[in-house]
Amino acid sequence: MIERLLYDLGESQLEIFHFAEMTTLEVTGLLNDKIKINSAKIVTYHKNDYLGEDVIDNFKTIEEFNRFFIDNRKYYLHDCDFAWKTI
């Protein structure tokens, strides 16, 4: 989850604060699908079923990551840290 705070000084000179959140899949959905994942540290689970490193290590591109979690919506993405390079 990415959280951000937006600030605006409105026309009436009132300070306006906006809070916005984006889930991991909302963010990765905005990225180029062809981005190659060099490494990923992901904590994701459904009840007490944590996704294993063997599955996570198979995510070679953002497209593969997104497709897996779209097809397996039962998993909750608790933490996600990528290292990648663009082509």
N, C-alpha and C positions, 0 to 999 in steps of 0.2 A: 504494500500500500504506500503510495506516495502522497504526502500531505503538503499543502502549500497555502500560504497566506497571501492574498492579493490586497493591495492598498490603493485607494483612490481618493483624491480630494475632489469631491463632487462640485457641480456648478454653483451650488449654494454655499460653498466653502465648508461643507460638513465632511468630516472624516468618515470614510466608508471602508469597512473591512469585509472581505469575502473569504470564506474558507472553502477549499476544494479538495477532494480526495479522488485519486485514481487507483484502481486495482492494478496489480501486476499485469494481468492480461489486457487491460485497457491500454497500458503503456506499451507493452510489447506488440500489441496490435497496430500501433502507429509506426513501428520500426519496419525497415526493409526486411522482408522475409528471408533474403539471401545472406543476411549477416551470419557469419560463422562464429559459433560459440567455442572459445578456447577452453574455458572452464566454467563450471557452475557449482555453486553451493546452494542447494535448495532444501528447505525443510517443508514438507507437505505431507498431509495425512488425512485419513478418513477414519474416524473413531480412533482405535489404537493401531491402525494399519498405516505405518509410515512407508512412503515410497523409497525403495532401495537405491543405492548408488549404481547398481547395475542398469537400472532404467534411466536414471539421470545422466549417466555417462554416455548414453546413446543419443542425447540431444546434440546434434551437430550444427543445426541452424535454428534461428528464431522461428522459422516456419514449423520445424519438428516440435519445438517446445510448445508453441501455440496450439498446434493440432492435437498433441497429446492431452493438454488440459481442457480443450474444448470437447474432446471426445470422452474425457474422464472427469466430468464436473463434480463428482463426489469428493475429489481431493480438495482440501483447503490449503492454499499457498500461504504458509505462515511467514517464511523468510526466503528471499531470493537474491543472490549476488552473482552477477555474470562478469566474465572477462571475455571480450569479443574483439574481432577485427572486421572491418568492412572490406568488400571486394570491389 
